Amino acid sequence: MGVYVVFLLIALMVSLLAVAVMRTLHLRMVKKALLSQSQALLPPFDLELAAAHLQQLVRVPTVSHAHAEEDSVPDFSRFRQVIRDLYPRIHTHLIQRVLGESNLVYIWQGADLQLESVLLTAHQDVVPAGDTSSWTHQPFSGDITEGFVWGRGSFDDKGQLVAILEAIETLLATGFVPKRTIWIAFGCDEEVRGQKGAKLIASTLAAEGHRFAFVLDEGGAVVEGFIPGVHRPVAVVGIAEKGNLDLKLISSRDGGHSSTPKNPTSLGKLAAAVSRIEQRQAPGRLTLPVRKLFIALGYESSFPLAVVFLNLWLFTPLLKLILSHNSTTNAMLRDTHAATMAIGSEASNVISQESSAVVNFRLLPGSTEKDILRWTRKRIKDDSMQLEPQAFSTPSRVTDPDQPPFHMIERAITAVFPTAITAPYLMLGGTDAHWYEQVSSQVYRFTPALMDQNELSRMHNADERFSLDNLRRAIEFYIHLMTSQ
């Protein structure tokens, strides 16, 4: 009887594997060719001049600070003036809206006013430069050397902003008129969550009744070596982003002099709570963006991987196990947490009556603040510990990538990055894009540039740079996108 059961189990496993293999072959054979392979001729543009324009804008230190009073309003005013000087056609032919003190909003009226407009966004502000002694090129020098424009904000996000402007200025020179009306919005404070920038712009447009066919903001890029077995570049287009919660843990105990302690102290209890949090992970799950990512990769990856990626109904446990071994892919699977701040007493011989720590949580689509509070309370096993949410932003809505706007973006990517696989994905960080959900059901996050681990390590770090090759590709991408509306 035991042998018979084992035989049946083996037969079942073989049958399931056979179904998965046959299904994979079928899906790869019948996948529709949605992308046009024709290469449209692009109007010429001057890459060296575009790099010089980016250089001038990098030299303006439009830094956003956690405390808004530290921001330099004159620098943002100068930034807008430099743009006016560099792009005269845009300021002659496009309508400019004043929405907030430091934002830039343009409208390029299309030929068919019955069609929904599109909205292209980027941000003007940059993070602080930090210790300037660690920079090879000074952070606001804008040096052009070794095939790069160097400086804070060159990649995040002035390179993308310049690419949009260069594409429009180039097309205006040819007399081109877009089919759809194109809106351009450059917020002033994305790096500190966009309250005065994208939030104000989006809420104003929503109040005026504007709706957009799609919104395209910064986000994923074209990456290589993304998944073992996938040997082509992958253009990851964000269709959602994780939420954010700063949770403060507060521990209270008797204070006093350290020579007569009553252990555990408030700091000791706090440390134990943080340790318990860090020793466990939240349960993993495959959200829709992650499923869509691996399905897209399945069409183009090696056949053994394709069997796994195109048959998640069978191989989800295996995939979750593999993804859990890398910190980046693991963060795609679950709500994550990191202890980032702690406060005890101000003297080594004083026991603080109150100690506190902040744990930053990043939430998957579908997770809530209550879920995090419930999980944390269960983990710390200390009912006396006070949990105080400091800041919370919900996970974004998930955009459906099986819609025409995604394929429009995909065609523009393929025209510029012909060997790349375009795939939806879940952004782990935050962008201005989430504010624009109130004016469009199709919100995407993509930066048309090649990025490897070297470039990624420079983001919000010393020696940030944007290559001239990436600047060229980004301009070409936006020209293709604007001319294919």
C-alpha positions in Angstrom: 0.0 0.0 0.0 2.9 2.4 0.9 4.6 1.7 -2.4 1.4 2.3 -4.3 0.9 5.8 -2.6 4.6 6.7 -3.4 4.0 5.7 -7.0 0.9 7.8 -7.2 2.7 10.9 -5.7 5.6 10.5 -8.2 3.1 10.1 -11.1 1.3 13.3 -9.9 4.5 15.3 -9.7 5.6 14.1 -13.2 2.2 15.0 -14.6 2.2 18.5 -13.1 5.7 19.1 -14.4 4.7 17.9 -17.9 1.7 20.3 -17.8 4.0 23.2 -16.8 6.5 22.4 -19.6 3.7 22.1 -22.2 2.1 25.3 -20.9 5.4 27.1 -21.1 6.0 26.1 -24.7 2.5 27.2 -25.7 2.8 30.6 -24.0 6.2 31.4 -25.5 4.9 30.4 -29.0 1.6 32.4 -28.9 2.9 35.6 -27.2 1.8 38.4 -29.4 4.3 40.7 -31.0 3.0 44.0 -29.6 6.1 46.0 -30.5 6.7 47.6 -33.8 10.2 46.7 -35.1 10.4 49.6 -37.5 13.0 52.2 -36.7 11.6 55.7 -37.2 14.1 58.4 -38.1 14.6 60.8 -35.3 15.2 64.5 -35.8 18.8 65.4 -35.0 19.7 67.0 -31.7 23.0 68.3 -30.3 24.1 65.9 -27.5 27.0 68.1 -26.5 24.7 71.1 -26.1 22.2 68.9 -24.1 25.1 67.9 -21.8 26.1 71.6 -21.4 22.4 72.4 -20.5 22.5 69.6 -17.9 25.8 70.9 -16.6 24.3 74.4 -16.1 21.3 73.0 -14.2 23.4 70.8 -12.0 25.4 73.9 -11.0 22.2 75.3 -9.4 22.0 73.7 -5.9 18.2 73.1 -5.7 18.5 71.1 -2.4 15.5 70.0 -0.5 15.9 69.7 3.3 13.9 67.9 5.9 13.2 71.4 7.4 11.7 73.5 4.6 13.1 76.8 6.1 16.5 75.6 5.1 15.7 75.5 1.4 17.1 78.3 -0.8 14.2 79.9 -2.6 16.6 82.0 -4.7 18.3 78.8 -6.0 14.9 77.5 -7.3 14.2 80.9 -8.8 17.5 80.8 -10.6 16.9 77.3 -11.8 13.7 78.3 -13.4 15.4 81.3 -15.1 18.2 79.1 -16.5 15.5 76.8 -18.0 13.8 79.8 -19.6 17.1 80.9 -21.1 18.1 77.5 -22.3 14.8 76.5 -23.9 13.3 79.5 -25.7 11.0 77.5 -28.1 9.3 75.9 -25.1 8.6 79.2 -23.5 7.3 80.6 -26.8 5.1 77.8 -27.9 3.9 76.1 -24.7 1.4 77.4 -22.1 2.9 77.8 -18.7 0.9 77.4 -15.5 1.8 78.8 -12.2 1.0 76.2 -9.5 3.0 76.9 -6.4 6.0 79.1 -5.8 8.7 76.8 -7.2 7.0 74.3 -9.5 7.1 74.3 -13.3 4.1 73.2 -15.3 3.8 73.4 -19.1 1.0 72.5 -21.6 1.8 71.5 -25.2 -1.5 71.5 -26.9 -2.2 68.6 -29.2 -4.0 68.4 -32.5 -6.9 66.3 -31.3 -8.4 67.9 -28.2 -10.9 65.0 -27.9 -8.1 62.6 -26.8 -7.1 62.5 -23.1 -3.8 64.3 -22.4 -0.7 62.6 -21.0 1.5 63.9 -18.2 5.3 63.6 -18.1 7.0 64.4 -14.8 10.4 64.8 -13.1 11.6 66.8 -10.2 13.9 69.8 -9.8 15.1 69.2 -6.3 18.1 67.1 -5.1 19.2 65.7 -1.8 22.1 67.4 0.2 25.6 66.6 -1.0 26.9 65.4 2.3 30.6 65.4 3.0 32.1 67.1 -0.1 35.6 65.8 0.6 34.4 62.3 -0.5 33.5 63.6 -4.0 36.0 63.2 -6.9 34.2 66.1 -8.6 32.6 68.8 -6.5 28.9 68.0 -6.1 27.6 71.2 -7.9 30.5 71.5 -10.4 28.6 69.8 -13.3 32.0 68.7 -14.6 31.8 67.0 -18.0 34.6 64.4 -18.3 35.1 60.7 -19.0 31.7 60.6 -20.8 29.7 61.7 -17.8 28.1 64.8 -16.4 29.1 64.8 -12.7 27.2 66.2 -9.8 24.4 66.0 -7.3 21.1 65.5 -9.1 22.7 64.6 -12.5 21.0 61.2 -12.4 18.3 61.9 -9.8 16.5 63.6 -11.5 17.9 66.5 -13.6 19.1 64.2 -16.3 15.5 63.0 -16.9 14.2 66.6 -16.6 16.6 67.8 -19.3 15.8 64.8 -21.6 12.1 65.8 -21.5 12.9 69.5 -22.3 15.5 68.6 -25.0 13.0 66.3 -26.7 10.3 69.0 -26.8 12.7 71.7 -27.9 14.0 69.4 -30.7 10.5 68.5 -31.9 9.3 72.1 -31.8 12.2 73.0 -34.2 10.7 70.7 -36.7 7.2 72.1 -36.4 5.9 68.9 -34.9 2.5 69.0 -33.1 1.6 66.1 -30.9 -1.6 64.2 -31.4 -2.5 64.4 -27.8 -2.0 67.3 -25.5 1.2 66.8 -23.4 1.5 68.2 -19.9 4.9 68.5 -18.2 5.2 68.9 -14.4 8.4 69.4 -12.5 7.8 69.4 -8.8 10.1 71.2 -6.3 10.3 68.8 -3.3 10.1 65.2 -4.3 13.0 64.3 -2.1 11.0 65.3 1.0 7.7 63.7 -0.2 6.3 66.4 -2.5 4.0 68.3 -0.3 4.6 71.7 -2.0 5.3 70.1 -5.4 3.5 67.1 -6.9 0.8 67.0 -4.2 -0.1 70.6 -4.9 0.0 70.1 -8.7 -2.0 66.9 -8.6 -4.7 68.2 -6.2 -5.1 71.4 -8.3 -5.5 69.4 -11.5 -7.9 67.0 -9.9 -10.0 69.9 -8.6 -10.1 71.3 -12.1 -11.4 68.0 -13.5 -8.3 67.0 -15.5 -7.8 63.3 -16.4 -4.8 61.9 -18.1 -4.5 58.8 -20.3 -1.3 58.0 -18.4 1.3 59.6 -16.2 5.0 58.8 -16.5 7.4 59.7 -13.7 10.9 58.6 -12.7 11.4 55.1 -11.4 12.8 51.9 -12.7 15.6 51.8 -15.3 17.2 49.4 -17.7 19.2 47.0 -15.6 21.6 44.1 -16.3 22.2 41.0 -14.3 18.9 41.4 -12.6 17.9 37.8 -12.4 20.3 34.8 -12.9 19.5 33.1 -16.2 18.1 36.2 -17.8 21.0 37.4 -19.9 19.4 40.4 -21.6 18.9 43.9 -20.1 15.6 44.3 -18.4 13.7 47.6 -18.5 11.7 47.6 -15.3 8.6 49.9 -15.4 7.1 50.6 -11.9 3.4 49.9 -11.8 3.2 50.3 -8.0 5.4 51.5 -5.1 5.6 50.3 -1.5 4.1 52.4 1.3 6.1 53.9 4.2 5.5 53.9 7.9 7.8 55.4 10.6 6.9 53.7 13.8 8.2 55.1 17.1 8.7 52.7 20.0 8.7 54.4 23.4 9.8 52.6 26.6 9.3 54.1 30.0 10.9 53.0 33.3 12.3 54.4 36.5 15.3 56.7 35.8 18.2 57.6 38.1 21.9 57.3 38.6 23.7 54.5 36.7 25.5 53.4 39.9 22.3 52.0 41.4 20.4 50.6 38.4 17.1 48.7 38.3 17.6 46.6 35.2 16.2 46.3 32.7 16.3 50.1 32.0 14.0 51.8 29.6 16.8 51.6 27.0 17.4 47.9 27.7 13.7 47.1 27.3 13.7 49.1 24.1 16.8 47.3 22.8 15.1 43.9 23.5 12.0 45.0 21.5 14.0 46.2 18.5 16.0 43.0 18.6 12.8 40.9 18.5 11.6 42.9 15.5 14.8 42.4 13.6 14.9 38.7 14.3 11.8 38.0 12.3 10.5 38.9 8.8 6.9 39.5 7.9 5.3 36.7 5.8 6.3 36.7 2.1 3.7 37.0 -0.7 3.8 37.5 -4.5 1.9 40.7 -5.3 0.5 41.4 -8.7 3.5 43.6 -9.8 5.9 40.9 -8.9 3.9 38.2 -10.6 3.7 40.4 -13.7 7.5 40.9 -13.6 8.3 37.2 -13.6 5.7 36.4 -16.3 7.3 39.0 -18.5 10.7 37.6 -17.8 9.4 34.1 -18.5 8.8 34.8 -22.1 12.5 35.7 -22.7 14.5 33.8 -20.1 16.2 30.4 -20.4 13.7 27.6 -20.8 14.2 26.1 -17.3 13.5 29.5 -15.7 10.6 30.0 -18.1 9.0 26.9 -16.8 9.2 28.4 -13.3 8.2 32.0 -14.2 5.3 31.1 -16.4 3.9 28.5 -14.0 3.7 30.4 -10.7 0.6 28.3 -9.9 3.0 25.5 -9.3 6.4 27.1 -8.5 5.5 30.0 -6.2 7.1 28.4 -3.1 10.3 27.7 -5.0 10.5 31.3 -6.4 9.8 32.8 -2.9 12.7 30.7 -1.5 15.1 31.9 -4.2 14.1 35.6 -3.9 14.4 35.5 -0.1 18.2 35.1 -0.3 18.9 38.5 -1.8 18.0 41.7 0.1 16.6 43.5 -2.9 14.5 40.7 -4.2 13.5 39.8 -0.7 12.1 43.3 -0.3 9.8 42.6 -3.2 8.2 39.8 -1.3 7.3 41.2 2.0 6.8 44.2 4.3 10.3 45.1 5.5 11.5 46.9 8.6 14.7 48.7 9.6 15.6 50.3 12.9 17.0 53.7 12.0 17.0 56.0 15.0 17.3 55.7 18.8 17.4 58.1 21.8 18.3 57.3 25.4 19.8 59.6 28.0 22.1 62.4 27.3 24.8 61.3 29.8 26.6 58.0 30.3 25.9 57.9 34.0 22.2 58.8 33.8 19.4 56.2 33.3 16.8 57.7 31.1 13.2 57.5 32.3 12.2 57.3 28.6 13.9 55.8 25.6 12.7 55.7 22.0 13.5 54.3 18.7 12.1 54.6 15.2 11.6 51.6 12.9 11.0 52.3 9.3 8.6 49.9 7.6 8.0 49.6 3.8 4.6 48.1 3.0 3.6 45.9 0.1 0.4 46.8 -1.8 -2.5 45.6 0.3 -0.8 46.0 3.6 -2.1 48.6 6.1 -0.9 50.6 9.1 -3.1 48.3 11.3 -1.3 45.2 9.9 2.1 46.7 10.8 1.0 47.7 14.3 -0.6 44.3 15.0 2.6 42.5 13.7 4.9 44.7 15.8 2.9 44.3 19.0 2.9 40.5 18.5 6.6 40.5 17.9 7.8 42.7 20.8 5.8 40.8 23.5 5.7 43.9 25.7 2.3 45.5 26.4 4.0 48.4 28.3 5.8 49.5 25.1 4.1 52.5 23.4 3.8 52.4 19.6 3.4 55.8 18.0 3.1 56.1 14.2 5.1 59.2 13.1 4.5 59.3 9.4 2.5 57.0 7.1 1.9 56.9 3.3 -0.2 54.1 1.9 1.1 51.7 -0.7 0.2 53.0 -4.2 -2.5 51.6 -6.3 -1.4 49.0 -8.7 -1.6 50.0 -12.4 -2.8 47.4 -14.9 0.0 46.9 -17.4 -2.2 45.1 -19.8 -3.4 48.4 -21.2 -2.4 50.5 -24.3 -0.4 53.1 -22.3 2.0 50.4 -21.0 2.5 49.1 -24.6 3.1 52.6 -25.8 5.9 53.0 -23.2 7.2 49.6 -24.1 7.5 50.5 -27.8 9.5 53.6 -27.0 11.8 51.5 -24.8 12.3 48.9 -27.5 13.1 51.6 -30.0 16.0 52.9 -27.9 17.0 49.7 -26.0 16.3 47.1 -28.7 17.7 44.1 -26.7 15.9 44.9 -23.5 13.0 43.0 -22.0 10.3 45.4 -20.8 8.7 44.2 -17.6 6.4 45.7 -14.9 7.7 45.7 -11.4 7.2 47.0 -7.8 9.2 50.0 -6.8 10.7 49.7 -3.3 11.2 53.4 -2.8 8.8 56.3 -3.1 8.3 58.9 -5.9 6.0 61.8 -6.8 4.0 59.3 -8.9 1.7 58.3 -6.1 0.3 61.9 -5.9 -0.9 61.6 -9.5 -3.1 58.6 -8.9 -6.0 61.1 -8.4 -5.8 62.3 -12.0 -5.1 59.0 -13.9 -5.6 55.2 -13.5 -2.5 54.6 -15.5 0.6 55.8 -13.5 4.0 54.5 -14.4 7.5 54.9 -13.1 10.5 54.7 -15.5 13.8 56.4 -16.0 15.1 55.7 -19.6 18.7 55.0 -18.7 21.0 52.0 -18.2 21.9 51.4 -14.6 24.2 48.9 -13.0 25.3 48.4 -9.4 28.0 51.0 -9.8 25.6 53.7 -10.8 23.1 52.5 -8.2 25.7 52.9 -5.5 26.1 56.6 -6.4 22.4 57.5 -5.9 22.1 59.8 -2.9 25.8 59.3 -2.5 29.1 60.8 -3.5 30.1 61.0 -7.2 26.6 60.9 -8.6 26.8 61.1 -12.4 24.8 60.8 -15.6 26.5 59.4 -18.7 26.2 61.1 -22.1 25.1 57.8 -23.5 22.2 57.8 -21.1 21.4 61.4 -21.8 21.2 60.5 -25.5 19.0 57.5 -24.9 16.7 59.4 -22.6 16.2 62.2 -25.2 15.5 59.6 -27.9 13.1 57.7 -25.6 11.0 60.9 -25.1 11.0 61.8 -28.8 9.7 58.3 -29.6 7.1 58.5 -26.9 5.9 62.0 -27.9 5.7 61.2 -31.6 3.8 57.9 -31.1 0.8 59.3 -29.1 
